[in-house]
């Protein structure tokens, strides 16, 4: 299974931004959603997730709000800011360009 450190630089940020663009989520739910969406191929550890969330929050791309989770416990829920939505759009375009280029090399005969 891949680890976040195996991901191309910046890919974790893209995955987080995309995940919370759908709806605000707390950290554990973000990691779980990425794991589920990738059929358990990617498992984001707390040691990778929380520094990334902190960095994204400092950059103004996400914001955090304390709310009750589905278990009733207080948790920080992360959501996309307007700047984060713009950044997600840029990162998706860069990802498409990069993955297309890698695909060209992989398919070479």
N, C-alpha and C positions, 0 to 999 in steps of 0.2 A: 504494500500500500504506500502511496505517496505521502510524504510529510510536507508541511508548509515550507520547510527549507528546501525541498525539492522543486518547488514552484519557481517559475521565472520571476525575477525581481518585480514586485508590484502587483503580481497576480492576486495575492491575498487581499490587497486593497480593493481591487476590482470585484472580487467575489463578495466581500463585505458590502460594498456600496450597492451592488446589484441586489443582494439579499434584502437589505433594508429599504430598497426603493419600492418594494412591493408593500411592506407594512413594517412599522417599528417593531423591533425585537430586542430582547435582552441578550447578553453575551452567549449564554449556554444555548439559547434558541437559534442564534446565528450559526454557531458551530454545528449544531444538530441539523439545521436546514441544508447547509453546504454538504454535510456528510450524506444526507438523504438524497439530495438532488444529484449527487455524483455516484449513487449506488455504492456507497462506502469506499470509493476509490480515494477520496480526499478526506482526511480527518484533521481538523484544525485543533491544535492543542491550546490550552489556556496560555501557555508561555509564548505563543505566537499571536493569539487572538487579542488579548488585552493590551499589549503594547501597540498593536496596529489600531485598535479602537481609540486609544489615547492619542496616537499620532494624527489620526483622521479628525478627531475632535479639535486638536490644536490647530489643524489647518483650516478649520471652519467648514469642513465638508459634511460633518455629522454633528448632531447635538444629542445630549443625553437628558433624560428626565426620569426621576424616581417614580415608579408606579408599582402597584401590586401585580405580581405575576399570577399565572394560572394556579399556582399552589397557594396563593394568598400572601406569600412573602414579598417584601419590598425588593425590587430589582431595578437596575438602571436600564431603561429602554432607549435604544439608539434609533434615530431617524435621520433621514437625509435633509440637508439644508438646500436652499436654492443653489448655492455655490457647489454643493455636493452633487446635485443633479447635473449641473454643467460639467463637472469633472467626470462623472460617470459616463456621460455622452462621449467625452474625449477619450477616456480609457477604453470604452467599447470599440471605438473606431481604431485606436492603436492596436487593440487585441485582434480585431479582424484582419488588419494589415499584416501583423506579425504571424498569425496562425496561417494565413494564406501563403505567406512566403515560406514558412516551414513546410507546409504541405507540398509546395512545388519541389523542394529539395527531397523530401521523403519519397515522392512519386517518381523521381528521376529513374530512368532505366539505364 
